[in-house]
Amino acid sequence: MGSFNVAKFGGTSVANFEAMSRCAAIIESNPNTKLVVSSACSGVTNLLVELANGVQDQTHRSEILTKLAEIHNAVLDQLEDSTQAAAEVYTILDTVTSLAEAASIQASRKLTDHLVACGELMSTHLLTQLMRERGIAATRFDIRNVLRTDSNFGKAEPELDSIRQLAEEKLIPLCQESVVITQGFIGSDAEGNTTTLGRGGSDYSAALIAEAVEASGLEIWTDVPGIYTTDPRIAPKASPIPEISFSEASEMANFGAKILHPSTLVPALRHDIPVFVGSSKEPEKGGTWIRHQVESSPLFRALALRCNQTMVTLRSAKMFHAYGFLARVFEILAKHKVSVDLITTSEISVSLTLDQTDTSGGAPQLPEAARIELEELCSVDVEHNLCLVALIGNNMSESKGYAKQVFGTLEDFNLRMICYGASPHNLCFLVHESVSKQAIQKLHTELFEG
């Protein structure tokens, strides 16, 4: 254990034959890469999710199935010998057809996991055959035989002890003989049912696998060359960050940076496995290394933006010098399974943001039943259309003078909520979504482009 590298390729990295060929070249360039984790081809998971939601119109269902076949046939047509890979892919497509028909009658989370897992199962057949044709000894492995989870379909929790034991028995011996191609995002429960780790879970599953085999490194190959000081689409002068600490990268992920799934770093952190993030389209541009210890820890490292924020403000004169008020508030929120992200308080009010705990993509909602109970205690004001701006850095609580620089830059903006002090790595605040990008641009110009 510990002598080889794990490389994970996202959907855009395995989108078509050309993209897969670039992946194969990256794998070839590092002899230590013995374990490859692949996502589904770009766009495939979205089509499978649509089928899983239950498409009752047979014509539309057939159109989606045709699109799925076209995406994979485009790769098969460019392989020198597609016989075996085609047979495997078509068998899975037959399964997709049957599951889609079942979902049109009655959808379920269990059926959804089985259906959406088919994307990764197909892409790995294609990538394995492509690598063999390039002269690389490659073996396809079904990760469901190792990545054991509970039965919480749609967002399964990994069972770490089982994963480690199964990896030692089944996965590591294969890696010593050839390059192993396997799937991200999916696993199985104790009964053998297919499960998924939730949308974005491919990075997480790659990190879990890297942890289980005690890999020397984990590479995340995506469509951008590393982690930037902010989203280059918002601030064109954003620059790549060569090296960043686990703490900083975790803050960036939690506060909206799309480069990593928020849970990805946890398994790597547990076993001190360095993580590299780079672009499979432009590997020559390098990327970002995420490590425990870094040579430079600047006061300001990056800016992150997370929109679709919901802020709830609770006001009551009963809070003044009272005990138990907040305890009662959080008791009600817990009862209704409302997760809180950020919180600030004053003598007679408390403002908090709701955590996004699902993959719906919309703003989190305060359940009406929770609101009714809260209104028995205090007034309740709910605001939407807000974005969270997070300034990520180091030792902020021990530094002087920078607050004037930050808030002076933002003097023309209405800051709805400010959170600072709980972590030495971030200062964050809410602004209306209409000015959120402008706030990022002004801060980036002032703090990173000087």
Secondary structure, DSSP 8 states (H G I E B T S, - for coil): --SSEEEEE-GGGGSSHHHHHHHHHHHHH-TTEEEEEE---TTHHHHHHHHHTT---HHHHHHHHHHHHHHHHHHHTTSS--HHHHHHHHHHHHHHHHHHHHHHH---HHHHHHHHTHHHHHHHHHHHHHHHHTT--EEE--GGGT-BB-S-TTS--B-HHHHHHHIIIIIHHHHTTSEEEEESSEEE-TT--EEE--TTHHHHHHHHHHHHTT-SEEEEEESSSS-BSS-TTT-TT--B-SEEEHHHHHHHHHTT-TTS-TTTHHHHHHTT--EEEEESS-GGG-EEEEESS-S---SEEEEEEEEEEEEEEEE-GGGTT-SSHHHHHHHHHHHTT--EEEEEE-SSEEEEEE---SSS-S-----HHHHHHHHTTSEEEEEEEEEEEEEEES-GGG--SHHHHHHHHTTTS---EEEESS-TTEEEEEEEHHHHHHHHHHHHHHHH--
